[in-house]
Every structure is written in structure tokens, then in C-alpha cells.
Amino acid sequence: MADIKPFKAITYSRELLKSINNLICPPYDVISTQDSAFYRNLNKYNIIHLELPTGDNPYQNARHTLINWIDNRILTQDSENSIYIYEQTFKINDQIQTLKGIICLVKLEEFDKDIIIPHERTIKRAKQDRLNLLKSTSCNISSICAVYEDFSNSIKNAINKFHCNTPDIEATDLNRHAHKIWKISNKEFISNIKHLFTNKQLFIADGHHRYETALNYSKISNLNDSKYTMMTLINSQDNGLIVLPTHRILNKSFHINYKNIISSCKKYFNISKFMNNTEAIACLNSPDFKNIPSFIMYCGNNLSFLFRIKDFSNLKKMFPKSSEQMISLDTFILQELIFKNLLHMHESDILNNSNISYTNDSNKAYQAVDTKEAICSFIVKATDIKSICRIALNHETMPQKTTYFYPKLPTGFVINKIQ
């Protein structure tokens, strides 16, 4: 079902590739203000000047920068249509992991066709920003990340044949993650890969805003290739594809204390008290809690409460329109049952982050409470890839900040110029 094709990528010139470590940056939506300033000062040709332009007219500035870099051969375009094999090696939890993917063009499809499948809501403001940039540059500057299922590993086996070749691009980013890219213009390989994807569905992991923006752009553009967008496609079984939990921090702007929360939740949860964070986390991550909605509420001074849902069948009655996979999510229970139902928090406040902030770092969630910046924090379990795909196939949208795919794909290795 997925229609993919090769393209002539724009990359940094051969001379500048020697400095590629200082030319790449994270995708725009995970760059803080502090990081933005750092990458701008790192190198005058860092891709952030295109990905996250500044000034009174940032989108025009990006266009002028792009034209200048191409005219002066800072950026050059490949002469052959190619598919690009991508590999990232990184360390997490003291283990070395490797992520592999394919960078190519994918035909844009409306979501109701069940070919390209989302799992997150998008924000209008963010889509307008990306559309302005796309209209100005006619480029996919950063890649959308999508996941496919390939239980036979036929695509993996096809990719592995080229891993003995010398990479065309190698880099080590500031997090010490190693990156390699192979440019493959072999027509037999490309034809085989195209064929292997004809029966695949693609689940958007990162880049929902960019995908919807590309879809909207394709409807107003007269460029032939605007019907396609650049994606990095990753096997759902790849051990290097990791989903980190995103913890919730209840800010002091929401006037309540943790005792009130416990009182409101007793009807629905078994609640256990811990005076040791390590013990509480060990219990939450034990097999007994793996498939049951459960999470920790941290209240400061090493005081934690472990919540475990009492009656799962009761949840089905309360949320009859939601699938079993959805109501099994810790984040769904927190948002729909606790925040909205029991604490009477308005959905607009949740969506606008008025009362809640988010972090992937549990230490930061603890620290926010210990420093009295927050009332309490909720430590949740990670969502597995299989559940994400099943929920997406049910046409359900997860609560915001349910998934944080790791590692992120850097911006700056390849650009797709829409012809």
C-alpha cells in the first residue's frame, strides 16, 4: 500500500562533510531556546539556519539562505536517484543500541485510507509554522519518522547486504551518537524495496505536524513531487527503536494538594505508600504491573504512592467508545479519569499545558516537587510499539505526550528539494 520512491538528495558538499558533526542539529520541535542559540553559534552553516530560521521575516530568510548555500555549493544535489540507508548507534541505560532505517520519498495519503496512520493530535500553530517554511523553501529539511511492520525481516535482510560498504556520510553528534548513511542508487535494490513496501502500512512515529503540512502543501502546490514527502522508515521490531515514558508534573497553578487527589481516587485505585523512590519504581516496573494501568504519584521528601486500577471492567463501562488498548494506557487513565473526571480539569487547560508540564526525565519530575515548583508528579510506564500501532489502527488518538520516540533523527544529513 505504501508508495515509496528514490530521490536526489541535497547534502553538504564533500568538503563540508568533514565538519558534519557541527552542521547537524536535532529536529525543530525538541530544540530549546538555549540549544537554538548554541547551534547557531556552532557553525555558520549549521542546518538550524534553515530548520528554525529567525529574523523579522524568518521564512524569507530561510529561502535566501538556501539559495545562497546552493549557489555557493555549500549544499550540493546528488546526480542519481537513490534510497539512503541510515544507521544510528547510541547508548541508553548502559547498553549500546543500533537503529536502522531507510530514507526515501513516500506518497502522501489521506489518513482515512489507512496507509499512513497517525496516533497523535496536531496543533494548528505548529502546522502553520511548518507550512510557511515549506512554501518558502520547497524543501523537506527534516525527515518524518515512520514505523512499519515486517515480521519476516525481508526489508532488514535487503538493507544488511550493503552494510559492508563504506558509508557515504559519517558523523558523531553532541550526544555522542554515531550516524552512518549509505547512498544506494542500485536499480535492482530500489525496485526490490519498492515492491516490499507495496503491502505495508506506515505508522507516523515523529513528525505528525510535518506530515499534515506536507499533505496540505500538496493541495496548493503545482510542483510534481509535492505529492511525496521525505521519510525515514524503521522496522517496528528494531531493537534500537525505543519509546520513553513521558511523566506528568502537576503545577502549583492547579490549587489542590496530594491528599485531596488520593481521597478522590480511592474508589478506583488500590493505593500503596512508599517512603523510597527506588522501591516504588521497582514495584511499578515489576511483571505484576506490566499490563495493568498503574503509575506513581510523587509528593516530595521521598514520599510516593503507587496507584493500581481496581477494576478494569469498570473502565470499559466508563469509556465505552475507547478500545481496550487505549484504556490500558497510564496516560489515558491520568488524563480522562483523574485529571478530567475526578479533578475536573478542563481539556483546554490540559492541551495548553496550563496546569501540567511534561518530562522524560524522572529525576526532573522528582526535582520539580522537591523544590516546591510543583504539587506532585506522576511517573508512568512507557508505551510499547505494538500498542501504539494497534491504537492507531483503531483510529484513536492518544493523549498528548504519550509517546517519546528515542533516539531522534538529526536534521542536516539529507534534504529533499521538491521539484
C-alpha positions as CSV (number, residue, x, y, z in Angstrom):
1,M,0.0,0.0,0.0
2,A,2.8,2.4,0.8
3,D,4.2,4.0,-2.4
4,I,7.9,4.9,-2.0
5,K,10.5,6.1,-4.4
6,P,14.1,7.3,-4.5
7,F,15.2,10.9,-4.8
8,K,18.2,13.1,-5.5
9,A,19.1,14.3,-2.0
10,I,20.7,17.6,-1.3
11,T,23.6,17.2,1.2
12,Y,26.5,19.3,2.4
13,S,29.4,19.5,-0.1
14,R,32.1,16.8,0.1
15,E,34.5,19.4,1.7
16,L,31.9,20.4,4.4
17,L,31.1,16.8,5.2
18,K,34.4,16.7,7.0
19,S,32.8,19.0,9.6
20,I,29.3,17.4,9.5
21,N,29.4,16.9,13.3
22,N,29.0,20.7,13.7
23,L,26.4,21.1,10.9
24,I,23.6,18.8,12.1
25,C,21.1,19.6,14.8
26,P,18.0,17.9,16.4
27,P,14.6,18.3,14.8
28,Y,13.0,21.7,15.4
29,D,10.4,20.6,17.9
30,V,12.9,19.4,20.5
31,I,15.2,22.4,20.3
32,S,15.1,24.6,23.4
33,T,15.8,28.3,23.2
34,Q,19.2,27.7,24.8
35,D,20.0,24.9,22.3
36,S,18.9,27.1,19.4
37,A,21.5,29.8,20.3
38,F,24.2,27.1,20.8
39,Y,23.7,25.5,17.3
40,R,23.6,28.9,15.6
41,N,26.9,29.8,17.1
42,L,28.4,26.3,16.5
43,N,28.8,26.9,12.7
44,K,27.5,29.5,10.3
45,Y,26.4,26.7,8.0
46,N,24.6,24.7,10.7
47,I,21.3,23.4,9.3
48,I,19.4,25.2,12.1
49,H,19.5,28.3,10.0
50,L,17.2,26.5,7.6
51,E,15.3,24.3,10.0
52,L,14.5,27.1,12.6
53,P,15.1,30.4,10.9
54,T,15.0,33.7,12.8
55,G,14.6,37.4,12.0
56,D,11.7,39.8,11.1
57,N,10.9,37.5,8.1
58,P,12.3,34.1,9.1
59,Y,10.8,32.1,6.2
60,Q,12.1,34.5,3.6
61,N,15.5,34.4,5.4
62,A,15.5,30.6,5.1
63,R,14.7,30.8,1.4
64,H,17.6,33.3,0.8
65,T,20.0,31.2,2.9
66,L,19.1,28.1,1.0
67,I,19.6,29.8,-2.4
68,N,22.9,31.2,-1.2
69,W,24.2,27.9,0.1
70,I,23.2,26.1,-3.2
71,D,24.7,28.9,-5.4
72,N,28.0,28.7,-3.4
73,R,28.0,24.9,-3.3
74,I,27.7,24.7,0.5
75,L,24.9,22.3,-0.4
76,T,25.0,20.1,-3.5
77,Q,22.5,17.8,-5.0
78,D,23.2,14.1,-5.9
79,S,23.2,13.3,-9.6
80,E,21.4,9.9,-9.2
81,N,18.0,8.9,-7.7
82,S,18.8,7.0,-4.6
83,I,17.4,5.5,-1.4
84,Y,19.5,6.2,1.6
85,I,20.2,3.6,4.3
86,Y,20.5,5.2,7.8
87,E,22.1,3.8,11.0
88,Q,22.4,5.4,14.4
89,T,24.3,3.8,17.3
90,F,23.8,5.1,20.8
91,K,24.0,4.2,24.5
92,I,21.0,4.1,26.8
93,N,20.7,2.5,30.2
94,D,24.4,1.5,29.9
95,Q,23.6,-0.6,26.7
96,I,24.7,0.0,23.2
97,Q,21.8,0.0,20.7
98,T,21.7,0.4,16.9
99,L,18.7,1.8,14.9
100,K,18.4,1.2,11.2
101,G,16.2,2.8,8.6
102,I,15.5,3.8,5.0
103,I,15.3,7.4,3.9
104,C,13.2,7.8,0.9
105,L,10.2,9.6,-0.5
106,V,6.7,8.4,0.4
107,K,3.5,9.3,-1.4
108,L,1.2,11.4,0.7
109,E,-2.1,9.8,1.5
110,E,-5.2,11.0,3.4
111,F,-5.4,9.3,6.8
112,D,-8.8,7.6,6.0
113,K,-7.1,5.4,3.5
114,D,-5.3,3.6,6.4
115,I,-2.0,3.7,4.5
116,I,-0.3,6.4,6.5
117,I,-1.6,6.2,10.1
118,P,-1.2,8.8,12.9
119,H,-1.5,8.4,16.6
120,E,-1.2,12.0,17.9
121,R,-3.2,15.2,17.7
122,T,-1.6,18.2,16.0
123,I,-1.6,21.9,16.9
124,K,-2.7,24.4,14.3
125,R,0.0,26.9,15.2
126,A,2.8,24.4,14.7
127,K,1.4,23.3,11.3
128,Q,1.2,26.9,10.1
129,D,4.9,27.4,11.0
130,R,6.0,24.4,9.1
131,L,3.7,25.3,6.1
132,N,5.3,28.8,5.9
133,L,8.7,27.2,5.8
134,L,7.8,24.6,3.2
135,K,6.1,27.2,1.0
136,S,9.2,29.4,1.2
137,T,11.9,26.8,0.6
138,S,10.0,24.0,-1.3
139,C,12.2,21.6,0.8
140,N,11.7,18.8,3.3
141,I,14.5,19.9,5.5
142,S,14.0,17.3,8.2
143,S,12.7,13.7,7.8
144,I,9.4,12.4,9.2
145,C,10.0,9.1,11.1
146,A,7.5,6.3,10.4
147,V,7.3,2.7,11.6
148,Y,6.4,-0.4,9.5
149,E,5.8,-4.0,10.5
150,D,7.9,-6.6,8.8
151,F,7.9,-9.8,10.8
152,S,9.7,-11.8,8.1
153,N,12.6,-9.3,8.2
154,S,12.7,-9.2,4.4
155,I,13.4,-5.5,4.3
156,K,16.0,-5.8,7.0
157,N,17.8,-8.5,5.1
158,A,17.8,-6.4,1.9
159,I,19.3,-3.5,3.8
160,N,22.0,-5.6,5.5
161,K,23.6,-6.5,2.2
162,F,25.0,-3.0,1.9
163,H,26.4,-2.6,5.4
164,C,29.8,-3.9,4.4
165,N,30.2,-0.9,2.1
166,T,31.9,2.3,3.2
167,P,29.3,4.8,4.4
168,D,28.9,8.0,2.3
169,I,28.3,10.1,5.4
170,E,29.6,9.5,9.0
171,A,29.0,11.7,12.0
172,T,29.0,11.8,15.8
173,D,26.6,14.3,17.3
174,L,27.0,16.2,20.6
175,N,25.3,13.3,22.5
176,R,28.0,11.0,21.2
177,H,25.5,9.1,19.0
178,A,27.2,7.8,15.9
179,H,25.5,8.1,12.5
180,K,26.1,6.5,9.1
181,I,24.4,6.9,5.8
182,W,24.8,4.8,2.6
183,K,23.6,6.2,-0.7
184,I,22.1,3.3,-2.8
185,S,21.3,4.0,-6.4
186,N,21.3,0.3,-7.5
187,K,18.1,0.0,-9.5
188,E,17.6,-3.7,-8.6
189,F,17.8,-2.8,-4.8
190,I,15.4,0.2,-5.3
191,S,12.9,-1.9,-7.2
192,N,13.0,-4.7,-4.6
193,I,12.5,-2.2,-1.7
194,K,9.6,-0.5,-3.6
195,H,8.0,-3.9,-4.0
196,L,8.5,-4.9,-0.4
197,F,6.6,-1.8,0.8
198,T,3.6,-2.3,-1.5
199,N,1.7,-4.2,1.2
200,K,2.9,-2.1,4.1
201,Q,1.1,0.4,6.3
202,L,3.2,3.2,7.8
203,F,2.7,4.5,11.4
204,I,3.9,8.0,12.0
205,A,6.2,8.0,15.0
206,D,7.7,11.5,14.8
207,G,6.6,14.3,12.5
208,H,2.8,14.4,12.6
209,H,2.8,18.2,12.1
210,R,5.3,17.9,9.2
211,Y,3.1,15.2,7.6
212,E,-0.1,17.1,7.7
213,T,1.8,20.2,6.5
214,A,3.2,18.3,3.5
215,L,-0.3,17.0,2.8
216,N,-1.8,20.5,2.8
217,Y,1.1,21.8,0.7
218,S,0.5,19.1,-1.9
219,K,-3.0,20.5,-2.4
220,I,-1.8,24.1,-3.1
221,S,1.5,23.4,-4.9
222,N,1.9,22.9,-8.7
223,L,5.2,21.1,-8.2
224,N,5.1,17.5,-9.4
225,D,6.9,16.0,-6.5
226,S,4.8,17.8,-3.8
227,K,2.7,14.6,-3.7
228,Y,5.6,12.9,-1.9
229,T,7.5,13.7,1.3
230,M,10.7,12.6,2.8
231,M,10.5,9.9,5.5
232,T,12.8,7.6,7.4
233,L,11.2,4.2,7.7
234,I,12.0,1.9,10.6
235,N,11.1,-1.7,11.4
236,S,8.8,-1.8,14.4
237,Q,10.9,-4.8,15.7
238,D,14.1,-2.8,15.5
239,N,15.7,-3.1,19.0
240,G,17.1,0.5,18.6
241,L,13.5,1.9,18.3
242,I,12.7,2.9,21.9
243,V,9.7,4.6,23.4
244,L,10.4,6.5,26.6
245,P,7.7,7.4,29.1
246,T,6.6,11.0,29.4
247,H,5.9,11.9,33.1
248,R,3.4,14.4,34.2
249,I,4.1,17.3,36.6
250,L,1.1,18.9,38.3
251,N,2.0,22.6,38.5
252,K,1.2,24.8,41.5
253,S,-1.3,26.8,39.3
254,F,-3.7,24.0,40.0
255,H,-4.8,24.6,43.6
256,I,-5.0,21.2,45.2
257,N,-2.9,19.0,47.5
258,Y,-1.9,15.4,47.1
259,K,-4.2,14.3,50.0
260,N,-7.2,15.6,48.0
261,I,-6.0,13.6,45.0
262,I,-5.7,10.4,47.0
263,S,-9.1,10.9,48.5
264,S,-10.7,11.4,45.1
265,C,-9.0,8.3,43.6
266,K,-9.6,5.7,46.4
267,K,-12.8,4.5,44.8
268,Y,-11.0,3.4,41.6
269,F,-7.4,2.5,42.7
270,N,-5.5,0.4,45.1
271,I,-3.0,2.8,46.5
272,S,0.2,1.8,48.3
273,K,2.5,4.2,50.2
274,F,6.3,4.2,49.7
275,M,9.0,6.2,51.5
276,N,11.6,5.2,49.0
277,N,11.5,6.2,45.3
278,T,13.7,3.2,44.2
279,E,11.3,0.7,45.8
280,A,8.3,2.4,44.2
281,I,9.8,2.3,40.7
282,A,10.9,-1.3,41.1
283,C,7.3,-2.2,42.0
284,L,5.8,-0.3,39.1
285,N,8.2,-2.0,36.7
286,S,7.6,-5.5,38.0
287,P,5.7,-8.1,35.9
288,D,2.7,-7.8,38.1
289,F,2.1,-4.2,36.9
290,K,3.1,-4.6,33.3
291,N,-0.3,-4.9,31.7
292,I,-2.4,-3.1,34.3
293,P,-3.0,0.7,34.3
294,S,-0.7,1.9,37.1
295,F,1.6,4.8,38.0
296,I,3.4,6.6,40.8
297,M,2.4,9.9,42.3
298,Y,5.4,11.5,43.9
299,C,4.7,14.1,46.7
300,G,8.1,15.1,47.8
301,N,10.5,14.1,50.6
302,N,10.8,10.6,49.2
303,L,7.0,10.1,49.7
304,S,5.4,8.1,46.8
305,F,2.1,6.5,46.2
306,L,1.7,3.6,43.8
307,F,-1.7,3.6,42.0
308,R,-3.1,0.4,40.5
309,I,-6.6,0.3,38.9
310,K,-9.0,-1.9,40.9
311,D,-11.5,-3.0,38.3
312,F,-10.5,-2.9,34.6
313,S,-14.0,-3.9,33.5
314,N,-15.4,-0.8,35.2
315,L,-13.1,1.3,33.0
316,K,-14.7,-0.3,29.9
317,K,-18.1,0.8,31.1
318,M,-16.9,4.3,31.9
319,F,-15.2,4.7,28.5
320,P,-17.3,2.5,26.1
321,K,-16.0,4.3,22.9
322,S,-12.4,3.6,23.7
323,S,-10.6,0.4,22.9
324,E,-9.1,-1.9,25.5
325,Q,-5.6,-0.9,24.3
326,M,-6.4,2.7,24.8
327,I,-7.8,2.4,28.3
328,S,-4.8,0.3,29.3
329,L,-2.6,3.4,28.9
330,D,-1.4,5.0,32.1
331,T,-1.6,8.4,30.3
332,F,-5.2,7.8,29.3
333,I,-6.2,6.9,32.9
334,L,-4.4,10.0,34.2
335,Q,-6.0,12.4,31.7
336,E,-9.5,11.0,31.3
337,L,-10.2,9.5,34.7
338,I,-8.1,11.6,37.1
339,F,-7.5,15.0,35.6
340,K,-10.8,15.4,33.8
341,N,-13.3,13.3,35.7
342,L,-12.1,13.4,39.3
343,L,-10.1,16.7,39.4
344,H,-12.5,18.5,37.0
345,M,-9.6,19.9,34.9
346,H,-10.7,21.5,31.6
347,E,-9.5,19.8,28.5
348,S,-8.3,23.2,27.1
349,D,-6.0,23.5,30.2
350,I,-4.6,20.1,29.5
351,L,-4.0,20.8,25.8
352,N,-2.4,24.2,26.5
353,N,-0.2,22.9,29.3
354,S,-1.8,25.3,31.7
355,N,-1.7,23.0,34.8
356,I,0.6,20.2,33.6
357,S,4.1,20.1,32.3
358,Y,6.0,17.1,30.9
359,T,9.4,15.5,31.1
360,N,11.0,12.2,30.0
361,D,13.5,12.5,32.9
362,S,12.0,11.1,36.1
363,N,14.7,12.9,38.1
364,K,13.4,16.2,36.8
365,A,9.9,15.2,37.8
366,Y,11.1,14.5,41.3
367,Q,13.1,17.7,41.5
368,A,10.1,19.8,40.5
369,V,8.2,18.6,43.5
370,D,11.2,18.7,45.9
371,T,11.9,22.3,45.0
372,K,8.2,23.2,45.6
373,E,7.8,24.2,42.0
374,A,5.0,21.6,41.6
375,I,2.3,19.9,43.7
376,C,3.2,16.4,42.7
377,S,4.4,14.4,39.7
378,F,3.1,11.3,38.1
379,I,5.6,8.7,37.0
380,V,4.3,6.5,34.2
381,K,5.4,3.4,32.3
382,A,6.5,3.5,28.6
383,T,4.0,2.6,25.9
384,D,5.2,-0.3,23.7
385,I,5.3,-0.1,19.9
386,K,2.7,-2.8,19.4
387,S,0.1,-1.0,21.4
388,I,0.8,2.2,19.6
389,C,0.2,0.5,16.2
390,R,-3.0,-1.2,17.4
391,I,-4.4,2.1,18.8
392,A,-3.6,3.9,15.6
393,L,-5.3,1.2,13.6
394,N,-8.4,1.7,15.7
395,H,-8.3,5.4,14.5
396,E,-7.9,6.5,18.1
397,T,-5.8,9.5,19.2
398,M,-3.6,9.0,22.3
399,P,-3.4,11.7,25.0
400,Q,-0.7,14.2,24.1
401,K,2.8,13.4,25.2
402,T,2.1,9.7,25.5
403,T,4.9,8.7,23.2
404,Y,8.5,9.9,23.0
405,F,10.4,8.0,20.4
406,Y,14.1,7.8,21.0
407,P,16.6,8.4,19.6
408,K,15.5,11.4,17.5
409,L,16.6,11.6,13.9
410,P,19.0,14.5,13.4
411,T,18.3,17.2,10.8
412,G,21.0,18.1,8.2
413,F,22.1,14.8,6.6
414,V,19.8,14.9,3.6
415,I,17.3,17.4,2.3
416,N,14.6,16.7,-0.3
417,K,14.1,19.6,-2.8
418,I,10.6,19.3,-4.2
419,Q,11.0,19.6,-7.9
